[in-house]
Amino acid sequence: MRSDTEAKWKVLLIGGTSGIGKSSAARELAQRYSAPFLELDDLRIAVRSMVPREAQPALYTFVDTPDYHERFSNEEFVENLLNVGRALWPGVDSIISKHVRLGEKIIMEGDALIPEMLAQRSQEGVAAVFLYDEPGAIKTKQLERNRHGKAAETIDTNVAFSFSYSEVVRKQAQQHGFHTLCASPVETLADRIEVLLV
């Protein structure tokens, strides 16, 4: 377990596409640093319960389009998911600011973390890592977490979507000077993230 004096950050952000290993790494790092851990998916659900579609339609795109893998092109999927992150950003930004101001650690992870949005704020007290991987590795992970028994064609489409989104986020992160890291092998992911933070 790490002590507070060993970490330079107060807020650790782990971004990247769905199913790439963000949650597992964040949970492990949260234990090491005795820090709370927030999945931005949970924040999205909470916000949707309070905000009507008319006010934030982007937050409802994937709820209202459960067959998105059939209806969206790669480009449409990427843009719609980026729009979710943009819509959620004011809430994420306020949580970051609160924890930096009070000196209270938190680890947040989610595919709604958008480098171009993060780059607009002060980076004091903030560390960010954006994960990426190759299509084969993404497919392996999606097959392992195929909780709803999706058909092979659907998984292949989701892999293509996830890889496209991953590449856009990776390029944004590199453009703005944030850390990027290959998620594989997942067994060492938390350790490799920690090395970047030293």
Helices and strands as residue ranges (DSSP letters): G 4-6, E 11-15, H 22-33, E 37-39, H 40-50, G 57-60, H 61-64, H 68-71, H 74-102, E 106-110, H 115-118, E 126-132, H 135-144, H 152-175, E 179-182, G 186-188, H 189-197
